[in-house]
Amino acid sequence: MVQAVINIEEKNNRVLNIVKAKFGLKDKSEAINLVVNEYEQNSLEPQLRPEYKIKLTNIMKGKHLSRKEFEKEVA
């Protein structure tokens, strides 16, 4: 575990207190960890997540047309 001294704005401090209270966490460290984990799940490179591999496999199994076949279908 890494320990750090951080400076945060008053508004962000209030948000951490709300997260801490809402989820019944012991301290702000747990609140920060929760917020960072949520950010990771929602914003960071989805191709690295296991769910993305499953989704990609399903896409690859689907029906695909070549360009010529597509142009015939559209025309």
C-alpha angles and dihedrals in degrees: 000000000000122000121207139175109223136184115220132175120257092248092053090048089056091049090052090051090052092049090047092052096041094054097034095241124171099229145353091268089067090046091052090048091051093050092047092048091051090050090050093051095047106033114022124089104308092198088073094059120092092232089061091056090055091048091048091050090053091050091050091052091053127099114278131187128212117235092259092050090048093050090050091051093048097042 
